[in-house]
């Protein structure tokens, strides 16, 4: 018995400290049962759950460090 897979395989890349990148188009089923679809050629899925566009990544995982007025000061 042979089974034939008619859909091409998708490449998935896990970015350490960042999103999961999936070659699209994709359909994503989230925890509450909602299914969302993206027709983009590359989809970034949020893994930190900080995204306002969850399940898609909006780069909220990137830390915003406060600017220091003394940066570059080497006293002490």
PQR file with spaces between the fields and no chain letter, atoms N, CA, C, O and H, PARSE charges and radii, in Angstrom:
ATOM       1  N    UNK     1       0.844   -1.175    0.000 -0.4000 1.5000
ATOM       2  CA   UNK     1       0.000    0.000    0.000 -0.0000 2.0000
ATOM       3  C    UNK     1       0.889    1.237    0.000  0.5500 1.7000
ATOM       4  O    UNK     1       1.699    1.421    0.909 -0.5500 1.4000
ATOM       5  N    UNK     2       0.745    2.066   -0.991 -0.4000 1.5000
ATOM       6  CA   UNK     2       1.529    3.293   -1.074 -0.0000 2.0000
ATOM       7  C    UNK     2       0.617    4.495   -0.852  0.5500 1.7000
ATOM       8  O    UNK     2      -0.507    4.555   -1.351 -0.5500 1.4000
ATOM       9  H    UNK     2       0.088    1.917   -1.729  0.4000 1.0000
ATOM      10  N    UNK     3       1.134    5.437   -0.095 -0.4000 1.5000
ATOM      11  CA   UNK     3       0.394    6.680    0.101 -0.0000 2.0000
ATOM      12  C    UNK     3       1.159    7.793   -0.572  0.5500 1.7000
ATOM      13  O    UNK     3       2.385    7.867   -0.496 -0.5500 1.4000
ATOM      14  H    UNK     3       2.047    5.388    0.310  0.4000 1.0000
ATOM      15  N    UNK     4       0.433    8.632   -1.214 -0.4000 1.5000
ATOM      16  CA   UNK     4       1.058    9.704   -1.970 -0.0000 2.0000
ATOM      17  C    UNK     4       0.740   11.044   -1.310  0.5500 1.7000
ATOM      18  O    UNK     4      -0.428   11.389   -1.132 -0.5500 1.4000
ATOM      19  H    UNK     4      -0.563    8.572   -1.276  0.4000 1.0000
ATOM      20  N    UNK     5       1.752   11.776   -0.957 -0.4000 1.5000
ATOM      21  CA   UNK     5       1.565   13.091   -0.350 -0.0000 2.0000
ATOM      22  C    UNK     5       1.500   14.121   -1.471  0.5500 1.7000
ATOM      23  O    UNK     5       2.482   14.335   -2.182 -0.5500 1.4000
ATOM      24  H    UNK     5       2.700   11.495   -1.102  0.4000 1.0000
ATOM      25  N    UNK     6       0.347   14.753   -1.625 -0.4000 1.5000
ATOM      26  CA   UNK     6       0.172   15.700   -2.718 -0.0000 2.0000
ATOM      27  C    UNK     6       0.602   17.112   -2.353  0.5500 1.7000
ATOM      28  O    UNK     6       0.724   17.967   -3.231 -0.5500 1.4000
ATOM      29  H    UNK     6      -0.451   14.579   -1.048  0.4000 1.0000
ATOM      30  N    UNK     7       0.836   17.371   -1.064 -0.4000 1.5000
ATOM      31  CA   UNK     7       1.253   18.697   -0.648 -0.0000 2.0000
ATOM      32  C    UNK     7       2.763   18.725   -0.430  0.5500 1.7000
ATOM      33  O    UNK     7       3.331   17.790    0.136 -0.5500 1.4000
ATOM      34  H    UNK     7       0.738   16.677   -0.351  0.4000 1.0000
ATOM      35  N    UNK     8       3.411   19.799   -0.880 -0.4000 1.5000
ATOM      36  CA   UNK     8       4.860   19.897   -0.654 -0.0000 2.0000
ATOM      37  C    UNK     8       5.149   20.105    0.831  0.5500 1.7000
ATOM      38  O    UNK     8       4.332   20.671    1.557 -0.5500 1.4000
ATOM      39  H    UNK     8       2.951   20.558   -1.339  0.4000 1.0000
ATOM      40  N    UNK     9       6.308   19.647    1.270 -0.4000 1.5000
ATOM      41  CA   UNK     9       6.678   19.839    2.670 -0.0000 2.0000
ATOM      42  C    UNK     9       7.007   21.305    2.919  0.5500 1.7000
ATOM      43  O    UNK     9       7.418   22.017    2.003 -0.5500 1.4000
ATOM      44  H    UNK     9       6.972   19.188    0.680  0.4000 1.0000
ATOM      45  N    UNK    10       6.831   21.747    4.136 -0.4000 1.5000
ATOM      46  CA   UNK    10       7.107   23.122    4.535 -0.0000 2.0000
ATOM      47  C    UNK    10       8.410   23.162    5.315  0.5500 1.7000
ATOM      48  O    UNK    10       8.707   22.254    6.091 -0.5500 1.4000
ATOM      49  H    UNK    10       6.497   21.169    4.880  0.4000 1.0000
ATOM      50  N    UNK    11       9.180   24.209    5.107 -0.4000 1.5000
ATOM      51  CA   UNK    11      10.416   24.394    5.869 -0.0000 2.0000
ATOM      52  C    UNK    11      10.085   25.251    7.079  0.5500 1.7000
ATOM      53  O    UNK    11       9.442   26.293    6.953 -0.5500 1.4000
ATOM      54  H    UNK    11       8.939   24.947    4.476  0.4000 1.0000
ATOM      55  N    UNK    12      10.528   24.807    8.258 -0.4000 1.5000
ATOM      56  CA   UNK    12      10.304   25.514    9.510 -0.0000 2.0000
ATOM      57  C    UNK    12      11.663   25.805   10.128  0.5500 1.7000
ATOM      58  O    UNK    12      12.516   24.923   10.226 -0.5500 1.4000
ATOM      59  H    UNK    12      11.050   23.961    8.360  0.4000 1.0000
ATOM      60  N    UNK    13      11.855   27.063   10.546 -0.4000 1.5000
ATOM      61  CA   UNK    13      13.123   27.441   11.176 -0.0000 2.0000
ATOM      62  C    UNK    13      12.824   28.095   12.522  0.5500 1.7000
ATOM      63  O    UNK    13      12.037   29.040   12.594 -0.5500 1.4000
ATOM      64  H    UNK    13      11.162   27.780   10.467  0.4000 1.0000
ATOM      65  N    UNK    14      13.444   27.599   13.581 -0.4000 1.5000
ATOM      66  CA   UNK    14      13.285   28.165   14.906 -0.0000 2.0000
ATOM      67  C    UNK    14      14.410   29.157   15.136  0.5500 1.7000
ATOM      68  O    UNK    14      15.586   28.807   15.035 -0.5500 1.4000
ATOM      69  H    UNK    14      14.083   26.832   13.523  0.4000 1.0000
ATOM      70  N    UNK    15      14.049   30.398   15.445 -0.4000 1.5000
ATOM      71  CA   UNK    15      15.030   31.447   15.706 -0.0000 2.0000
ATOM      72  C    UNK    15      15.214   31.547   17.218  0.5500 1.7000
ATOM      73  O    UNK    15      14.263   31.898   17.916 -0.5500 1.4000
ATOM      74  H    UNK    15      13.094   30.683   15.526  0.4000 1.0000
ATOM      75  N    UNK    16      16.406   31.251   17.751 -0.4000 1.5000
ATOM      76  CA   UNK    16      16.612   31.341   19.195 -0.0000 2.0000
ATOM      77  C    UNK    16      16.274   32.737   19.728  0.5500 1.7000
ATOM      78  O    UNK    16      16.797   33.739   19.239 -0.5500 1.4000
ATOM      79  H    UNK    16      17.178   30.966   17.184  0.4000 1.0000
ATOM      80  N    UNK    17      15.403   32.793   20.727 -0.4000 1.5000
ATOM      81  CA   UNK    17      14.996   34.067   21.296 -0.0000 2.0000
ATOM      82  C    UNK    17      14.043   34.847   20.422  0.5500 1.7000
ATOM      83  O    UNK    17      13.753   36.008   20.707 -0.5500 1.4000
ATOM      84  H    UNK    17      14.979   31.979   21.124  0.4000 1.0000
ATOM      85  N    UNK    18      13.551   34.232   19.362 -0.4000 1.5000
ATOM      86  CA   UNK    18      12.678   34.929   18.425 -0.0000 2.0000
ATOM      87  C    UNK    18      11.542   34.056   17.959  0.5500 1.7000
ATOM      88  O    UNK    18      11.121   33.144   18.671 -0.5500 1.4000
ATOM      89  H    UNK    18      13.787   33.288   19.130  0.4000 1.0000
ATOM      90  N    UNK    19      11.038   34.325   16.767 -0.4000 1.5000
ATOM      91  CA   UNK    19       9.869   33.597   16.268 -0.0000 2.0000
ATOM      92  C    UNK    19      10.228   32.266   15.617  0.5500 1.7000
ATOM      93  O    UNK    19      11.398   31.919   15.459 -0.5500 1.4000
ATOM      94  H    UNK    19      11.379   35.066   16.189  0.4000 1.0000
ATOM      95  N    UNK    20       9.188   31.541   15.249 -0.4000 1.5000
ATOM      96  CA   UNK    20       9.319   30.356   14.415 -0.0000 2.0000
ATOM      97  C    UNK    20       8.956   30.805   13.000  0.5500 1.7000
ATOM      98  O    UNK    20       7.875   31.349   12.778 -0.5500 1.4000
ATOM      99  H    UNK    20       8.238   31.824   15.378  0.4000 1.0000
ATOM     100  N    UNK    21       9.844   30.581   12.061 -0.4000 1.5000
ATOM     101  CA   UNK    21       9.625   30.990   10.669 -0.0000 2.0000
ATOM     102  C    UNK    21       9.161   29.787    9.860  0.5500 1.7000
ATOM     103  O    UNK    21       9.791   28.729    9.883 -0.5500 1.4000
ATOM     104  H    UNK    21      10.723   30.139   12.242  0.4000 1.0000
ATOM     105  N    UNK    22       8.044   29.961    9.139 -0.4000 1.5000
ATOM     106  CA   UNK    22       7.471   28.877    8.345 -0.0000 2.0000
ATOM     107  C    UNK    22       7.240   29.382    6.933  0.5500 1.7000
ATOM     108  O    UNK    22       6.694   30.467    6.733 -0.5500 1.4000
ATOM     109  H    UNK    22       7.532   30.821    9.120  0.4000 1.0000
ATOM     110  N    UNK    23       7.657   28.591    5.960 -0.4000 1.5000
ATOM     111  CA   UNK    23       7.372   28.941    4.575 -0.0000 2.0000
ATOM     112  C    UNK    23       5.876   28.799    4.354  0.5500 1.7000
ATOM     113  O    UNK    23       5.297   27.755    4.654 -0.5500 1.4000
ATOM     114  H    UNK    23       8.100   27.710    6.123  0.4000 1.0000
ATOM     115  N    UNK    24       5.247   29.849    3.829 -0.4000 1.5000
ATOM     116  CA   UNK    24       3.799   29.878    3.662 -0.0000 2.0000
ATOM     117  C    UNK    24       3.375   29.420    2.291  0.5500 1.7000
ATOM     118  O    UNK    24       4.214   29.020    1.484 -0.5500 1.4000
ATOM     119  H    UNK    24       5.718   30.697    3.586  0.4000 1.0000
ATOM     120  N    UNK    25       2.104   29.469    2.014 -0.4000 1.5000
ATOM     121  CA   UNK    25       1.021   29.899    2.889 -0.0000 2.0000
ATOM     122  C    UNK    25       0.720   28.851    3.956  0.5500 1.7000
ATOM     123  O    UNK    25       0.989   27.664    3.769 -0.5500 1.4000
ATOM     124  H    UNK    25       1.422   29.793    2.670  0.4000 1.0000
ATOM     125  N    UNK    26       0.152   29.307    5.089 -0.4000 1.5000
ATOM     126  CA   UNK    26      -0.131   28.412    6.203 -0.0000 2.0000
ATOM     127  C    UNK    26      -1.489   28.730    6.821  0.5500 1.7000
ATOM     128  O    UNK    26      -2.014   29.835    6.678 -0.5500 1.4000
ATOM     129  H    UNK    26      -0.067   30.271    5.241  0.4000 1.0000
ATOM     130  N    UNK    27      -2.039   27.742    7.505 -0.4000 1.5000
ATOM     131  CA   UNK    27      -3.196   27.915    8.368 -0.0000 2.0000
ATOM     132  C    UNK    27      -2.741   27.545    9.768  0.5500 1.7000
ATOM     133  O    UNK    27      -2.104   26.510    9.966 -0.5500 1.4000
ATOM     134  H    UNK    27      -1.613   26.845    7.621  0.4000 1.0000
ATOM     135  N    UNK    28      -3.068   28.394   10.746 -0.4000 1.5000
ATOM     136  CA   UNK    28      -2.635   28.177   12.125 -0.0000 2.0000
ATOM     137  C    UNK    28      -3.871   28.059   12.993  0.5500 1.7000
ATOM     138  O    UNK    28      -4.742   28.928   12.957 -0.5500 1.4000
ATOM     139  H    UNK    28      -3.586   29.234   10.586  0.4000 1.0000
ATOM     140  N    UNK    29      -3.957   26.982   13.780 -0.4000 1.5000
ATOM     141  CA   UNK    29      -5.036   26.804   14.748 -0.0000 2.0000
ATOM     142  C    UNK    29      -4.469   27.181   16.114  0.5500 1.7000
ATOM     143  O    UNK    29      -3.530   26.550   16.597 -0.5500 1.4000
ATOM     144  H    UNK    29      -3.249   26.276   13.810  0.4000 1.0000
ATOM     145  N    UNK    30      -5.043   28.214   16.735 -0.4000 1.5000
ATOM     146  CA   UNK    30      -4.563   28.673   18.051 -0.0000 2.0000
ATOM     147  C    UNK    30      -5.353   28.001   19.168  0.5500 1.7000
ATOM     148  O    UNK    30      -6.328   27.294   18.915 -0.5500 1.4000
ATOM     149  H    UNK    30      -5.807   28.727   16.342  0.4000 1.0000
ATOM     150  N    UNK    31      -4.915   28.235   20.419 -0.4000 1.5000
ATOM     151  CA   UNK    31      -5.457   27.540   21.585 -0.0000 2.0000
ATOM     152  C    UNK    31      -6.976   27.604   21.705  0.5500 1.7000
ATOM     153  O    UNK    31      -7.603   26.625   22.110 -0.5500 1.4000
ATOM     154  H    UNK    31      -4.123   28.810   20.624  0.4000 1.0000
ATOM     155  N    UNK    32      -7.575   28.736   21.361 -0.4000 1.5000
ATOM     156  CA   UNK    32      -9.021   28.891   21.538 -0.0000 2.0000
ATOM     157  C    UNK    32      -9.829   28.335   20.368  0.5500 1.7000
ATOM     158  O    UNK    32     -11.044   28.526   20.307 -0.5500 1.4000
ATOM     159  H    UNK    32      -7.066   29.532   21.032  0.4000 1.0000
ATOM     160  N    UNK    33      -9.165   27.652   19.445 -0.4000 1.5000
ATOM     161  CA   UNK    33      -9.855   27.018   18.333 -0.0000 2.0000
ATOM     162  C    UNK    33      -9.981   27.860   17.080  0.5500 1.7000
ATOM     163  O    UNK    33     -10.436   27.364   16.049 -0.5500 1.4000
ATOM     164  H    UNK    33      -8.178   27.497   19.495  0.4000 1.0000
ATOM     165  N    UNK    34      -9.590   29.119   17.146 -0.4000 1.5000
ATOM     166  CA   UNK    34      -9.639   30.003   15.984 -0.0000 2.0000
ATOM     167  C    UNK    34      -8.560   29.574   14.988  0.5500 1.7000
ATOM     168  O    UNK    34      -7.434   29.260   15.374 -0.5500 1.4000
ATOM     169  H    UNK    34      -9.220   29.522   17.983  0.4000 1.0000
ATOM     170  N    UNK    35      -8.917   29.566   13.714 -0.4000 1.5000
ATOM     171  CA   UNK    35      -7.952   29.233   12.658 -0.0000 2.0000
ATOM     172  C    UNK    35      -7.682   30.503   11.867  0.5500 1.7000
ATOM     173  O    UNK    35      -8.607   31.142   11.367 -0.5500 1.4000
ATOM     174  H    UNK    35      -9.831   29.822   13.401  0.4000 1.0000
ATOM     175  N    UNK    36      -6.414   30.865   11.758 -0.4000 1.5000
ATOM     176  CA   UNK    36      -6.017   32.037   10.975 -0.0000 2.0000
ATOM     177  C    UNK    36      -5.171   31.572    9.802  0.5500 1.7000
ATOM     178  O    UNK    36      -4.466   30.567    9.896 -0.5500 1.4000
ATOM     179  H    UNK    36      -5.662   30.346   12.165  0.4000 1.0000
ATOM     180  N    UNK    37      -5.240   32.297    8.706 -0.4000 1.5000
ATOM     181  CA   UNK    37      -4.525   31.924    7.483 -0.0000 2.0000
ATOM     182  C    UNK    37      -3.645   33.075    7.035  0.5500 1.7000
ATOM     183  O    UNK    37      -4.019   34.243    7.143 -0.5500 1.4000
ATOM     184  H    UNK    37      -5.812   33.113    8.630  0.4000 1.0000
ATOM     185  N    UNK    38      -2.483   32.731    6.534 -0.4000 1.5000
ATOM     186  CA   UNK    38      -1.582   33.717    5.937 -0.0000 2.0000
ATOM     187  C    UNK    38      -1.132   33.192    4.591  0.5500 1.7000
ATOM     188  O    UNK    38      -0.705   32.044    4.466 -0.5500 1.4000
ATOM     189  H    UNK    38      -2.179   31.782    6.446  0.4000 1.0000
ATOM     190  N    UNK    39      -1.233   34.046    3.582 -0.4000 1.5000
ATOM     191  CA   UNK    39      -0.795   33.682    2.241 -0.0000 2.0000
ATOM     192  C    UNK    39       0.613   34.179    1.938  0.5500 1.7000
ATOM     193  O    UNK    39       1.085   34.053    0.808 -0.5500 1.4000
ATOM     194  H    UNK    39      -1.580   34.978    3.683  0.4000 1.0000
ATOM     195  N    UNK    40       1.285   34.743    2.935 -0.4000 1.5000
ATOM     196  CA   UNK    40       2.641   35.251    2.727 -0.0000 2.0000
ATOM     197  C    UNK    40       3.602   34.108    2.442  0.5500 1.7000
ATOM     198  O    UNK    40       3.348   32.967    2.829 -0.5500 1.4000
ATOM     199  H    UNK    40       0.901   34.846    3.853  0.4000 1.0000
ATOM     200  N    UNK    41       4.709   34.411    1.764 -0.4000 1.5000
ATOM     201  CA   UNK    41       5.679   33.367    1.426 -0.0000 2.0000
ATOM     202  C    UNK    41       6.509   32.940    2.631  0.5500 1.7000
ATOM     203  O    UNK    41       7.067   31.842    2.634 -0.5500 1.4000
ATOM     204  H    UNK    41       4.916   35.337    1.450  0.4000 1.0000
ATOM     205  N    UNK    42       6.604   33.798    3.669 -0.4000 1.5000
ATOM     206  CA   UNK    42       7.297   33.459    4.905 -0.0000 2.0000
ATOM     207  C    UNK    42       6.498   34.040    6.060  0.5500 1.7000
ATOM     208  O    UNK    42       6.194   35.233    6.072 -0.5500 1.4000
ATOM     209  H    UNK    42       6.151   34.690    3.667  0.4000 1.0000
ATOM     210  N    UNK    43       6.158   33.199    7.032 -0.4000 1.5000
ATOM     211  CA   UNK    43       5.330   33.596    8.158 -0.0000 2.0000
ATOM     212  C    UNK    43       6.140   33.455    9.432  0.5500 1.7000
ATOM     213  O    UNK    43       6.786   32.431    9.653 -0.5500 1.4000
ATOM     214  H    UNK    43       6.405   32.230    7.023  0.4000 1.0000
ATOM     215  N    UNK    44       6.106   34.495   10.283 -0.4000 1.5000
ATOM     216  CA   UNK    44       6.799   34.468   11.573 -0.0000 2.0000
ATOM     217  C    UNK    44       5.761   34.279   12.667  0.5500 1.7000
ATOM     218  O    UNK    44       4.890   35.126   12.861 -0.5500 1.4000
ATOM     219  H    UNK    44       5.580   35.327   10.103  0.4000 1.0000
ATOM     220  N    UNK    45       5.858   33.159   13.384 -0.4000 1.5000
ATOM     221  CA   UNK    45       4.926   32.875   14.472 -0.0000 2.0000
ATOM     222  C    UNK    45       5.551   33.251   15.805  0.5500 1.7000
ATOM     223  O    UNK    45       6.705   32.925   16.083 -0.5500 1.4000
ATOM     224  H    UNK    45       6.566   32.470   13.226  0.4000 1.0000
ATOM     225  N    UNK    46       4.770   33.943   16.621 -0.4000 1.5000
ATOM     226  CA   UNK    46       5.226   34.417   17.925 -0.0000 2.0000
ATOM     227  C    UNK    46       5.395   33.249   18.885  0.5500 1.7000
ATOM     228  O    UNK    46       4.536   32.369   18.952 -0.5500 1.4000
ATOM     229  H    UNK    46       3.833   34.208   16.395  0.4000 1.0000
ATOM     230  N    UNK    47       6.491   33.236   19.626 -0.4000 1.5000
ATOM     231  CA   UNK    47       6.707   32.223   20.655 -0.0000 2.0000
ATOM     232  C    UNK    47       6.750   32.828   22.057  0.5500 1.7000
ATOM     233  O    UNK    47       6.745   32.094   23.045 -0.5500 1.4000
ATOM     234  H    UNK    47       7.189   33.951   19.572  0.4000 1.0000
ATOM     235  N    UNK    48       6.793   34.160   22.153 -0.4000 1.5000
ATOM     236  CA   UNK    48       6.866   34.808   23.469 -0.0000 2.0000
ATOM     237  C    UNK    48       5.495   35.248   23.981  0.5500 1.7000
ATOM     238  O    UNK    48       5.348   35.574   25.159 -0.5500 1.4000
ATOM     239  H    UNK    48       6.797   34.756   21.350  0.4000 1.0000
ATOM     240  N    UNK    49       4.491   35.258   23.098 -0.4000 1.5000
ATOM     241  CA   UNK    49       3.113   35.668   23.412 -0.0000 2.0000
ATOM     242  C    UNK    49       2.983   37.148   23.786  0.5500 1.7000
ATOM     243  O    UNK    49       1.981   37.540   24.384 -0.5500 1.4000
ATOM     244  H    UNK    49       4.610   34.992   22.142  0.4000 1.0000
ATOM     245  N    UNK    50       3.964   37.966   23.449 -0.4000 1.5000
ATOM     246  CA   UNK    50       3.868   39.409   23.680 -0.0000 2.0000
ATOM     247  C    UNK    50       3.287   40.151   22.489  0.5500 1.7000
ATOM     248  O    UNK    50       2.949   41.330   22.597 -0.5500 1.4000
ATOM     249  H    UNK    50       4.778   37.647   22.964  0.4000 1.0000
ATOM     250  N    UNK    51       3.168   39.482   21.373 -0.4000 1.5000
ATOM     251  CA   UNK    51       2.732   40.118   20.132 -0.0000 2.0000
ATOM     252  C    UNK    51       1.288   40.599   20.218  0.5500 1.7000
ATOM     253  O    UNK    51       0.417   39.891   20.724 -0.5500 1.4000
ATOM     254  H    UNK    51       3.442   38.524   21.285  0.4000 1.0000
ATOM     255  N    UNK    52       1.047   41.788   19.728 -0.4000 1.5000
ATOM     256  CA   UNK    52      -0.315   42.307   19.625 -0.0000 2.0000
ATOM     257  C    UNK    52      -1.038   41.693   18.436  0.5500 1.7000
ATOM     258  O    UNK    52      -2.251   41.849   18.293 -0.5500 1.4000
ATOM     259  H    UNK    52       1.755   42.363   19.318  0.4000 1.0000
ATOM     260  N    UNK    53      -0.293   40.993   17.580 -0.4000 1.5000
ATOM     261  CA   UNK    53      -0.862   40.333   16.396 -0.0000 2.0000
ATOM     262  C    UNK    53      -0.812   38.810   16.540  0.5500 1.7000
ATOM     263  O    UNK    53      -0.839   38.094   15.540 -0.5500 1.4000
ATOM     264  H    UNK    53       0.692   40.866   17.696  0.4000 1.0000
ATOM     265  N    UNK    54      -0.738   38.310   17.784 -0.4000 1.5000
ATOM     266  CA   UNK    54      -0.623   36.879   18.038 -0.0000 2.0000
ATOM     267  C    UNK    54      -1.671   36.112   17.241  0.5500 1.7000
ATOM     268  O    UNK    54      -2.833   36.516   17.252 -0.5500 1.4000
ATOM     269  H    UNK    54      -0.715   38.892   18.597  0.4000 1.0000
ATOM     270  N    UNK    55      -1.331   35.045   16.562 -0.4000 1.5000
ATOM     271  CA   UNK    55      -0.137   34.228   16.684 -0.0000 2.0000
ATOM     272  C    UNK    55       1.032   34.680   15.815  0.5500 1.7000
ATOM     273  O    UNK    55       2.070   34.019   15.782 -0.5500 1.4000
ATOM     274  H    UNK    55      -0.386   34.717   16.553  0.4000 1.0000
ATOM     275  N    UNK    56       0.873   35.808   15.106 -0.4000 1.5000
ATOM     276  CA   UNK    56       1.958   36.293   14.266 -0.0000 2.0000
ATOM     277  C    UNK    56       2.894   37.176   15.074  0.5500 1.7000
ATOM     278  O    UNK    56       2.456   37.889   15.977 -0.5500 1.4000
ATOM     279  H    UNK    56       0.030   36.345   15.132  0.4000 1.0000
ATOM     280  N    UNK    57       4.172   37.132   14.755 -0.4000 1.5000
ATOM     281  CA   UNK    57       5.198   37.909   15.456 -0.0000 2.0000
ATOM     282  C    UNK    57       5.167   39.365   15.002  0.5500 1.7000
ATOM     283  O    UNK    57       5.060   39.655   13.810 -0.5500 1.4000
ATOM     284  H    UNK    57       4.528   36.553   14.022  0.4000 1.0000
ATOM     285  N    UNK    58       5.263   40.278   15.975 -0.4000 1.5000
ATOM     286  CA   UNK    58       5.395   41.708   15.657 -0.0000 2.0000
ATOM     287  C    UNK    58       6.689   42.273   16.236  0.5500 1.7000
ATOM     288  O    UNK    58       6.810   43.487   16.400 -0.5500 1.4000
ATOM     289  H    UNK    58       5.350   40.042   16.942  0.4000 1.0000
ATOM     290  N    UNK    59       7.638   41.429   16.539 -0.4000 1.5000
ATOM     291  CA   UNK    59       8.964   41.731   17.106 -0.0000 2.0000
ATOM     292  C    UNK    59       8.901   42.264   18.531  0.5500 1.7000
ATOM     293  O    UNK    59       9.844   42.919   18.977 -0.5500 1.4000
ATOM     294  H    UNK    59       7.540   40.443   16.405  0.4000 1.0000
ATOM     295  N    UNK    60       7.819   42.004   19.255 -0.4000 1.5000
ATOM     296  CA   UNK    60       7.726   42.422   20.657 -0.0000 2.0000
ATOM     297  C    UNK    60       8.734   41.697   21.539  0.5500 1.7000
ATOM     298  O    UNK    60       8.995   42.137   22.659 -0.5500 1.4000
ATOM     299  H    UNK    60       7.053   41.473   18.893  0.4000 1.0000
ATOM     300  N    UNK    61       9.301   40.605   21.061 -0.4000 1.5000
ATOM     301  CA   UNK    61      10.286   39.861   21.845 -0.0000 2.0000
ATOM     302  C    UNK    61      11.599   40.627   21.987  0.5500 1.7000
ATOM     303  O    UNK    61      12.414   40.319   22.856 -0.5500 1.4000
ATOM     304  H    UNK    61       9.089   40.248   20.152  0.4000 1.0000
ATOM     305  N    UNK    62      11.792   41.607   21.143 -0.4000 1.5000
ATOM     306  CA   UNK    62      13.030   42.395   21.220 -0.0000 2.0000
ATOM     307  C    UNK    62      12.946   43.355   22.397  0.5500 1.7000
ATOM     308  O    UNK    62      11.975   44.100   22.530 -0.5500 1.4000
ATOM     309  H    UNK    62      11.130   41.857   20.437  0.4000 1.0000
ATOM     310  N    UNK    63      13.947   43.334   23.235 -0.4000 1.5000
ATOM     311  CA   UNK    63      13.956   44.241   24.387 -0.0000 2.0000
ATOM     312  C    UNK    63      14.316   45.640   23.953  0.5500 1.7000
ATOM     313  O    UNK    63      15.173   45.844   23.093 -0.5500 1.4000
ATOM     314  H    UNK    63      14.736   42.729   23.127  0.4000 1.0000
ATOM     315  N    UNK    64      13.659   46.584   24.552 -0.4000 1.5000
ATOM     316  CA   UNK    64      13.997   47.979   24.309 -0.0000 2.0000
ATOM     317  C    UNK    64      14.729   48.488   25.542  0.5500 1.7000
ATOM     318  O    UNK    64      14.131   48.691   26.599 -0.5500 1.4000
ATOM     319  H    UNK    64      12.962   46.418   25.251  0.4000 1.0000
ATOM     320  N    UNK    65      16.009   48.685   25.389 -0.4000 1.5000
ATOM     321  CA   UNK    65      16.822   49.153   26.505 -0.0000 2.0000
ATOM     322  C    UNK    65      16.737   50.672   26.609  0.5500 1.7000
ATOM     323  O    UNK    65      16.817   51.370   25.598 -0.5500 1.4000
ATOM     324  H    UNK    65      16.494   48.520   24.531  0.4000 1.0000
ATOM     325  N    UNK    66      16.575   51.186   27.829 -0.4000 1.5000
ATOM     326  CA   UNK    66      16.522   52.640   27.988 -0.0000 2.0000
ATOM     327  C    UNK    66      17.852   53.279   27.647  0.5500 1.7000
ATOM     328  O    UNK    66      18.915   52.736   27.950 -0.5500 1.4000
ATOM     329  H    UNK    66      16.510   50.619   28.651  0.4000 1.0000
ATOM     330  N    UNK    67      17.782   54.437   27.013 -0.4000 1.5000
ATOM     331  CA   UNK    67      19.009   55.157   26.683 -0.0000 2.0000
ATOM     332  C    UNK    67      19.554   55.815   27.942  0.5500 1.7000
ATOM     333  O    UNK    67      18.814   56.440   28.702 -0.5500 1.4000
ATOM     334  H    UNK    67      16.918   54.878   26.767  0.4000 1.0000
ATOM     335  N    UNK    68      20.824   55.669   28.145 -0.4000 1.5000
ATOM     336  CA   UNK    68      21.469   56.255   29.311 -0.0000 2.0000
ATOM     337  C    UNK    68      22.155   57.535   28.895  0.5500 1.7000
ATOM     338  O    UNK    68      22.851   57.578   27.881 -0.5500 1.4000
ATOM     339  H    UNK    68      21.424   55.161   27.527  0.4000 1.0000
ATOM     340  N    UNK    69      21.953   58.594   29.693 -0.4000 1.5000
ATOM     341  CA   UNK    69      22.577   59.884   29.358 -0.0000 2.0000
ATOM     342  C    UNK    69      24.069   59.871   29.646  0.5500 1.7000
ATOM     343  O    UNK    69      24.797   60.773   29.232 -0.5500 1.4000
ATOM     344  H    UNK    69      21.387   58.559   30.517  0.4000 1.0000
ATOM     345  N    UNK    70      24.527   58.832   30.367 -0.4000 1.5000
ATOM     346  CA   UNK    70      25.953   58.738   30.701 -0.0000 2.0000
ATOM     347  C    UNK    70      26.664   57.665   29.874  0.5500 1.7000
ATOM     348  O    UNK    70      27.777   57.263   30.210 -0.5500 1.4000
ATOM     349  H    UNK    70      23.936   58.099   30.704  0.4000 1.0000
ATOM     350  N    UNK    71      26.036   57.205   28.807 -0.4000 1.5000
ATOM     351  CA   UNK    71      26.706   56.157   28.009 -0.0000 2.0000
ATOM     352  C    UNK    71      27.994   56.709   27.409  0.5500 1.7000
ATOM     353  O    UNK    71      28.047   57.816   26.873 -0.5500 1.4000
ATOM     354  H    UNK    71      25.131   57.532   28.534  0.4000 1.0000
ATOM     355  N    UNK    72      29.009   55.895   27.525 -0.4000 1.5000
ATOM     356  CA   UNK    72      30.314   56.313   27.005 -0.0000 2.0000
ATOM     357  C    UNK    72      31.152   57.023   28.052  0.5500 1.7000
ATOM     358  O    UNK    72      32.325   57.303   27.805 -0.5500 1.4000
ATOM     359  H    UNK    72      28.966   54.996   27.960  0.4000 1.0000
ATOM     360  N    UNK    73      30.592   57.320   29.208 -0.4000 1.5000
ATOM     361  CA   UNK    73      31.324   57.985   30.286 -0.0000 2.0000
ATOM     362  C    UNK    73      32.134   56.941   31.012  0.5500 1.7000
ATOM     363  O    UNK    73      31.571   55.975   31.525 -0.5500 1.4000
ATOM     364  H    UNK    73      29.640   57.093   29.409  0.4000 1.0000
ATOM     365  N    UNK    74      33.442   57.107   31.071 -0.4000 1.5000
ATOM     366  CA   UNK    74      34.305   56.097   31.683 -0.0000 2.0000
ATOM     367  C    UNK    74      34.888   56.567   33.007  0.5500 1.7000
ATOM     368  O    UNK    74      36.038   56.256   33.318 -0.5500 1.4000
ATOM     369  H    UNK    74      33.900   57.892   30.655  0.4000 1.0000
ATOM     370  N    UNK    75      34.126   57.301   33.780 -0.4000 1.5000
ATOM     371  CA   UNK    75      34.628   57.736   35.091 -0.0000 2.0000
ATOM     372  C    UNK    75      34.438   56.646   36.092  0.5500 1.7000
ATOM     373  O    UNK    75      33.482   55.875   36.007 -0.5500 1.4000
ATOM     374  H    UNK    75      33.192   57.554   33.528  0.4000 1.0000
ATOM     375  N    UNK    76      35.355   56.567   37.063 -0.4000 1.5000
ATOM     376  CA   UNK    76      35.112   55.649   38.154 -0.0000 2.0000
ATOM     377  C    UNK    76      36.109   54.626   38.277  0.5500 1.7000
ATOM     378  O    UNK    76      36.018   53.780   39.167 -0.5500 1.4000
ATOM     379  H    UNK    76      36.132   57.194   37.132  0.4000 1.0000
